[in-house]
Amino acid sequence: MDNGSPRGSIFGDSSGFHGDNMGGVYIKSTDDMVYFDGEVDFSNATISRLKISAVEGVQNKLNSLQNEIGEIRGDLFNGLSINAII
C-alpha cells in the first residue's frame, strides 16, 4: 500500500509464484548472488543493463558449436559415395 492505495501484490497459487507492482520490481541480494533455477522466460521482457560479456560468451560457444557441426556435415558429405558400383 502507498498512502492507502494498493501498489502491488505478492502471492503463490497453483500456477506459480507471482509478484506484481505498479512501479519497478527489484530483486536484490546485498550479500551474495541472485540465482534462478529452472526455466527463465524473458520473451515478453525488455532487458536493460545486461553485461555484453555474458551474451558474447554464449554467442562464442554457439558459433564454435555451429562450426563443429559444419565440419561434421562436411566430413560426412565428403565420405559418402553416391550411386557407387562395387
SVG drawing of the C-alpha trace seen along z (x, -y; Angstrom):
<svg xmlns="http://www.w3.org/2000/svg" viewBox="-6 -9 42 64">
<polyline fill="none" stroke="black" stroke-width="0.4" points="0.0,0.0 1.1,-3.5 -0.9,-6.2 -3.8,-3.8 -3.7,-2.8 -2.8,0.7 0.5,0.6 1.3,4.3 0.9,7.9 2.9,11.0 1.3,14.4 1.6,18.0 -1.0,20.3 -1.3,23.5 0.3,21.8 3.3,20.4 4.7,17.5 3.5,14.0 4.9,10.6 3.3,7.5 3.8,3.8 2.6,0.6 6.3,-0.6 9.5,1.3 10.1,4.7 13.6,5.2 15.2,8.5 18.4,7.9 20.8,9.7 23.2,7.5 25.4,10.3 25.5,12.8 24.3,13.6 20.6,13.9 20.1,17.4 17.5,18.6 16.9,22.4 14.9,23.8 13.3,22.1 13.6,18.3 11.4,16.7 12.2,13.2 10.2,13.5 7.9,10.6 10.6,8.5 12.8,5.6 16.2,6.3 18.5,3.4 21.9,3.2 22.8,6.8 26.6,7.1 27.5,7.8 30.3,10.1 27.7,12.6 26.0,12.5 29.3,12.6 30.4,15.7 27.2,17.6 27.4,16.3 31.1,17.5 30.0,21.0 27.2,21.1 29.5,20.1 32.0,22.8 29.3,25.4 28.0,24.3 31.5,24.6 31.9,28.1 28.5,29.1 29.5,27.7 32.8,29.7 31.0,32.9 28.5,32.3 31.4,31.6 33.2,34.8 30.0,36.8 29.3,35.4 32.8,36.0 32.8,39.5 29.6,40.5 29.6,42.4 26.6,41.7 25.4,44.4 28.6,46.3 29.1,49.6 31.2,52.1"/>
</svg>
